[in-house]
Amino acid sequence: MPGDSLPAMTVLVTGGAGYIGSHTARRLAADRRSVVVLDSMEYGHRQALPDIPLVEGQINDGDLVTKVCAEHDVTQAIHFAAYKSVGESMERPHRYWENNVAGTVEVVEALLEAGVRDVVFSSSCSVNGTPSVLPVSEDAPIHPESVYAETKAMIERVLHWYGVTSGLRSVSLRYFNAAGADLTGNFGEVWTRSLNLVPLVMKATLGRRPPLELFGNDYDTPDGTCIRDYIHVDDLADAHVKALDYLSAGGETTVLNVGTGAGTSVYEVIHAAERITGQRVPYEVVARRPGDPVASYADPRRSQVVLGWRAERSLDEIIESAWRWHSTHPDGYTT
């Protein structure tokens, strides 16, 4: 009727108290979108979500997910909640099958029960394994080389089949190497469990760990070190927002790479850190690590066409923001 207000529209962010999830939740809130976060808080941090509603609970609690959706008028969801350690996934695979795969099934069932049919999924370029062709496109062969990567590939297929059987529409975003921190320096990656290069470089530079281990410098690359695609976490958050908008506009289920399209070597990261921080990064060259691809970087053109998205922030901006965060919060959110 005239004068009636439109119903509230809320985005549920599972795992939204973690590194990428919290950056995305804050971006949604900054855009004045209603957000509610569901997180087990096993690895999450309440301080990363100022003024954003947080429900503590497990993604496999279907009744809780349905209740949260009803109470907050949820219309779309972004699904981050997953274990992500490659090494641990090979040692404790059951955790990854139960949480990442079975947990996603429970979440989707609960979302469908609540009438939510738009989902953006946090996937990974690791589903492609060691790429045979560079840059890596979405059409590259699926060849996981760890249990973690296999769970991401399986979830992409699970979402596809829920689309066929239940009308779910999803965007699976295959991340390359997320890095950096909020530009304010107040929010970033807690390095307690992180094995990612940029926080390890920061940690070594600040003397909070022994010298960085550089796994081989005799690869067939310009400087002998492995090459990866580093993307600023704020650019990733932007990709999630644009994926939600794509689904809101009636977009069909798809899989998209989110990367810069440019490769950066380990030495290039180290040299950028030394230039920006004004300090030496202590490191030592050790033996190659089995299974490390020589190079991996994205072909992001499909994301540019489908979402109108491209990575905007440079390697220097990644390093500057990471240094601002880690140098002022050496113990993370407990500082």
C-alpha positions as CSV (number, residue, x, y, z in Angstrom):
1,M,0.0,0.0,0.0
2,P,1.1,3.6,-0.5
3,G,3.4,4.8,2.3
4,D,4.4,1.3,3.3
5,S,8.2,0.9,3.7
6,L,10.0,-1.8,1.7
7,P,11.1,-4.8,3.7
8,A,14.6,-4.8,5.1
9,M,17.3,-6.6,3.0
10,T,20.2,-8.1,4.8
11,V,23.3,-9.9,3.8
12,L,24.4,-12.9,5.9
13,V,28.2,-13.3,6.1
14,T,29.3,-16.7,7.4
15,G,32.8,-16.6,8.7
16,G,32.5,-12.8,8.7
17,A,34.8,-12.2,11.7
18,G,37.8,-13.6,9.9
19,Y,40.3,-11.8,7.7
20,I,38.6,-11.5,4.3
21,G,35.1,-11.9,5.8
22,S,35.5,-8.9,8.2
23,H,36.8,-6.7,5.5
24,T,33.8,-7.6,3.3
25,A,31.3,-7.1,6.2
26,R,32.7,-3.7,6.9
27,R,32.6,-2.7,3.3
28,L,28.9,-3.7,3.1
29,A,28.2,-1.7,6.2
30,A,30.1,1.3,4.8
31,D,27.8,1.1,1.8
32,R,24.9,1.3,4.2
33,R,23.8,-2.3,3.5
34,S,22.3,-4.3,6.4
35,V,24.7,-7.0,7.5
36,V,24.7,-9.9,10.0
37,V,27.7,-12.1,10.7
38,L,27.6,-15.8,11.7
39,D,31.0,-17.0,13.0
40,S,32.1,-19.8,15.3
41,M,34.8,-17.4,16.6
42,E,37.4,-20.2,16.4
43,Y,39.5,-17.9,14.3
44,G,37.4,-14.8,14.3
45,H,37.7,-11.5,16.2
46,R,34.9,-9.4,17.5
47,Q,37.1,-6.3,17.3
48,A,37.1,-6.6,13.5
49,L,33.4,-5.9,13.4
50,P,32.6,-2.6,15.1
51,D,28.9,-2.0,15.2
52,I,28.1,-5.1,13.0
53,P,25.7,-7.7,14.5
54,L,27.5,-10.9,15.2
55,V,25.9,-14.3,16.0
56,E,28.3,-16.8,17.5
57,G,27.5,-20.3,16.2
58,Q,28.4,-23.2,13.8
59,I,27.5,-23.2,10.1
60,N,26.2,-26.8,10.5
61,D,23.5,-25.7,12.9
62,G,20.8,-25.4,10.3
63,D,18.1,-24.3,12.8
64,L,20.4,-21.4,13.9
65,V,21.1,-20.3,10.3
66,T,17.3,-20.4,9.5
67,K,16.6,-18.4,12.7
68,V,19.2,-15.8,11.9
69,C,17.8,-15.4,8.4
70,A,14.3,-14.9,9.7
71,E,15.2,-12.5,12.5
72,H,17.4,-10.3,10.2
73,D,15.4,-10.5,7.0
74,V,18.3,-12.1,5.1
75,T,17.9,-12.0,1.4
76,Q,21.5,-12.9,0.3
77,A,24.5,-14.6,1.7
78,I,28.3,-14.6,1.4
79,H,29.9,-17.9,2.5
80,F,33.4,-17.6,3.9
81,A,33.4,-20.0,6.8
82,A,36.0,-22.7,6.0
83,Y,39.2,-24.1,7.3
84,K,42.0,-23.1,4.9
85,S,45.4,-24.6,5.9
86,V,46.7,-26.8,3.1
87,G,49.1,-28.6,5.4
88,E,46.5,-29.3,8.1
89,S,44.0,-30.5,5.5
90,M,46.4,-33.3,4.6
91,E,47.0,-34.2,8.2
92,R,43.4,-33.9,9.5
93,P,41.2,-34.3,6.4
94,H,38.1,-35.1,8.3
95,R,37.9,-31.6,9.7
96,Y,37.9,-30.3,6.1
97,W,35.3,-32.7,4.8
98,E,33.0,-32.0,7.8
99,N,33.3,-28.3,8.0
100,N,34.0,-27.1,4.5
101,V,31.8,-29.6,2.5
102,A,29.2,-30.9,4.9
103,G,29.0,-27.5,6.6
104,T,28.3,-25.8,3.3
105,V,25.5,-28.3,2.6
106,E,23.9,-27.5,5.9
107,V,24.2,-23.8,5.3
108,V,22.7,-24.0,1.8
109,E,19.8,-26.2,3.1
110,A,19.0,-23.7,5.8
111,L,19.3,-20.7,3.4
112,L,16.8,-22.4,1.0
113,E,14.5,-23.1,3.9
114,A,14.6,-19.4,4.7
115,G,13.9,-18.4,1.1
116,V,17.5,-17.2,0.4
117,R,18.7,-18.1,-3.1
118,D,21.6,-15.8,-3.8
119,V,25.0,-16.9,-2.5
120,V,28.5,-15.7,-3.1
121,F,31.1,-18.3,-2.3
122,S,34.7,-17.9,-1.2
123,S,36.5,-20.3,-3.5
124,S,40.2,-20.6,-4.4
125,C,42.5,-20.7,-7.4
126,S,44.0,-23.8,-5.7
127,V,41.2,-25.8,-7.4
128,N,43.4,-25.6,-10.5
129,G,46.5,-27.1,-8.9
130,T,49.7,-26.4,-10.7
131,P,48.7,-24.5,-13.8
132,S,49.9,-25.7,-17.2
133,V,49.0,-22.4,-18.9
134,L,49.4,-18.8,-17.7
135,P,47.5,-16.7,-16.9
136,V,45.0,-19.1,-15.3
137,S,41.5,-18.8,-16.7
138,E,38.2,-20.1,-15.3
139,D,38.3,-22.8,-18.0
140,A,41.6,-24.2,-16.8
141,P,41.4,-27.9,-15.7
142,I,40.2,-28.6,-12.2
143,H,43.1,-30.5,-10.5
144,P,43.2,-30.0,-6.7
145,E,46.5,-31.0,-5.1
146,S,45.4,-30.9,-1.4
147,V,42.3,-31.9,0.6
148,Y,41.7,-28.2,1.2
149,A,41.6,-27.5,-2.6
150,E,39.4,-30.5,-3.2
151,T,36.9,-29.2,-0.7
152,K,36.7,-25.9,-2.6
153,A,36.2,-27.7,-5.9
154,M,33.5,-29.9,-4.4
155,I,31.6,-27.0,-3.0
156,E,31.6,-25.3,-6.4
157,R,29.9,-28.5,-7.8
158,V,27.6,-28.6,-4.8
159,L,26.4,-25.1,-5.5
160,H,26.0,-25.9,-9.2
161,W,23.7,-28.8,-8.4
162,Y,21.7,-26.8,-5.9
163,G,21.1,-24.4,-8.7
164,V,19.8,-27.2,-10.9
165,T,17.6,-28.8,-8.2
166,S,16.6,-25.9,-6.1
167,G,17.0,-22.6,-8.0
168,L,20.0,-21.5,-6.0
169,R,22.1,-18.9,-7.9
170,S,25.7,-18.5,-6.9
171,V,29.0,-16.8,-7.8
172,S,32.1,-18.7,-6.8
173,L,35.0,-16.3,-6.5
174,R,38.4,-18.0,-7.0
175,Y,40.8,-16.0,-5.0
176,F,44.5,-15.8,-5.7
177,N,46.7,-14.5,-2.9
178,A,44.8,-12.1,-0.5
179,A,47.1,-9.7,1.2
180,G,47.2,-6.2,2.8
181,A,45.1,-4.6,5.4
182,D,42.4,-1.9,5.9
183,L,43.9,1.5,4.8
184,T,43.2,3.0,8.3
185,G,45.6,0.5,9.9
186,N,43.0,-0.6,12.4
187,F,42.0,-3.9,10.8
188,G,44.1,-6.6,9.2
189,E,45.3,-10.2,9.2
190,V,46.2,-11.8,12.5
191,W,49.4,-13.7,11.8
192,T,49.1,-16.2,14.7
193,R,48.2,-19.1,12.3
194,S,48.9,-17.4,8.9
195,L,51.4,-19.0,6.5
196,N,50.9,-16.3,3.8
197,L,54.0,-14.6,2.5
198,V,53.2,-10.9,3.3
199,P,52.4,-11.4,7.0
200,L,55.5,-13.6,7.3
201,V,57.6,-10.9,5.7
202,M,56.2,-8.3,8.2
203,K,56.7,-10.7,11.1
204,A,60.4,-11.3,10.2
205,T,61.0,-7.6,9.6
206,L,59.6,-6.7,13.1
207,G,61.7,-9.4,14.7
208,R,58.7,-11.4,15.7
209,R,60.0,-14.6,14.1
210,P,63.3,-16.1,12.8
211,P,64.4,-15.1,9.3
212,L,61.9,-15.8,6.6
213,E,62.4,-19.1,4.8
214,L,62.6,-18.6,1.1
215,F,61.8,-22.0,-0.5
216,G,64.1,-22.1,-3.4
217,N,65.6,-19.4,-5.6
218,D,66.6,-21.5,-8.6
219,Y,63.2,-21.7,-10.4
220,D,62.8,-20.9,-14.1
221,T,61.7,-17.3,-13.4
222,P,63.4,-13.9,-14.0
223,D,64.9,-13.8,-10.4
224,G,64.7,-17.5,-9.6
225,T,61.8,-17.3,-7.0
226,C,58.2,-18.4,-7.3
227,I,55.6,-16.0,-8.8
228,R,52.1,-15.4,-7.4
229,D,49.2,-13.0,-7.9
230,Y,48.8,-10.8,-4.8
231,I,45.5,-9.0,-4.5
232,H,44.6,-6.4,-1.8
233,V,41.9,-7.6,0.6
234,D,39.9,-4.5,0.0
235,D,39.8,-5.3,-3.8
236,L,38.5,-8.7,-2.8
237,A,35.8,-7.1,-0.6
238,D,34.8,-5.0,-3.6
239,A,34.5,-8.2,-5.8
240,H,32.0,-9.7,-3.3
241,V,29.8,-6.6,-3.3
242,K,29.7,-6.6,-7.0
243,A,28.9,-10.3,-7.1
244,L,25.9,-9.6,-4.8
245,D,24.8,-6.9,-7.2
246,Y,25.2,-9.2,-10.1
247,L,22.9,-11.8,-8.5
248,S,20.4,-9.1,-7.5
249,A,20.2,-8.1,-11.1
250,G,19.3,-11.7,-12.1
251,G,22.7,-13.0,-12.9
252,E,23.1,-16.7,-13.4
253,T,25.4,-19.1,-11.5
254,T,29.0,-18.6,-12.5
255,V,32.7,-19.0,-11.4
256,L,35.1,-16.1,-11.6
257,N,38.8,-15.4,-11.0
258,V,39.6,-12.5,-8.7
259,G,43.2,-11.6,-9.1
260,T,45.3,-8.7,-10.6
261,G,46.4,-10.6,-13.7
262,A,50.0,-9.8,-12.8
263,G,52.6,-12.1,-11.3
264,T,55.0,-10.9,-8.5
265,S,58.0,-12.9,-7.3
266,V,59.0,-13.6,-3.7
267,Y,62.1,-11.4,-4.2
268,E,59.9,-8.6,-5.5
269,V,57.7,-8.8,-2.4
270,I,60.8,-8.7,-0.2
271,H,62.4,-5.8,-2.0
272,A,59.1,-3.8,-1.9
273,A,58.9,-4.4,1.8
274,E,62.5,-3.2,2.4
275,R,61.9,-0.1,0.3
276,I,58.6,0.8,2.0
277,T,59.6,-0.1,5.6
278,G,63.1,1.2,5.4
279,Q,64.3,-2.0,7.1
280,R,66.0,-5.1,6.0
281,V,63.9,-8.3,5.7
282,P,65.9,-11.1,7.2
283,Y,65.6,-14.3,5.1
284,E,67.4,-17.5,4.3
285,V,67.1,-19.6,1.2
286,V,66.2,-23.2,1.9
287,A,65.3,-26.2,-0.2
288,R,62.3,-26.1,-2.5
289,R,58.9,-27.0,-1.0
290,P,57.3,-30.0,-2.7
291,G,54.2,-29.1,-4.7
292,D,54.9,-25.3,-5.0
293,P,53.9,-24.2,-8.5
294,V,56.6,-22.2,-10.3
295,A,54.1,-19.5,-11.2
296,S,50.4,-18.8,-10.8
297,Y,48.5,-15.7,-11.7
298,A,45.0,-14.9,-12.8
299,D,43.3,-14.1,-16.1
300,P,40.7,-11.7,-14.5
301,R,39.0,-10.6,-17.8
302,R,35.8,-12.5,-17.1
303,S,35.3,-10.7,-13.8
304,Q,35.8,-7.4,-15.6
305,V,33.1,-8.3,-18.1
306,V,30.6,-10.0,-15.8
307,L,31.0,-7.9,-12.6
308,G,32.5,-4.7,-13.9
309,W,35.3,-5.4,-11.4
310,R,39.0,-5.0,-11.5
311,A,41.8,-4.9,-8.9
312,E,42.8,-1.3,-8.2
313,R,45.5,-1.5,-5.6
314,S,49.2,-2.0,-6.3
315,L,51.8,-4.1,-4.6
316,D,53.1,-1.0,-2.9
317,E,49.6,-0.3,-1.4
318,I,49.4,-3.9,-0.2
319,I,52.8,-3.7,1.5
320,E,52.1,-0.2,2.9
321,S,48.8,-1.2,4.4
322,A,50.2,-4.5,5.8
323,W,53.1,-2.6,7.4
324,R,50.7,0.0,8.9
325,W,48.6,-2.7,10.5
326,H,51.3,-5.2,11.7
327,S,53.7,-2.5,13.0
328,T,51.0,-1.0,15.2
329,H,49.3,-4.2,16.1
330,P,52.1,-6.8,16.4
331,D,49.8,-9.0,18.6
332,G,46.8,-8.5,16.4
333,Y,43.5,-7.3,18.0
334,T,44.9,-8.0,21.5
335,T,47.3,-5.0,21.1
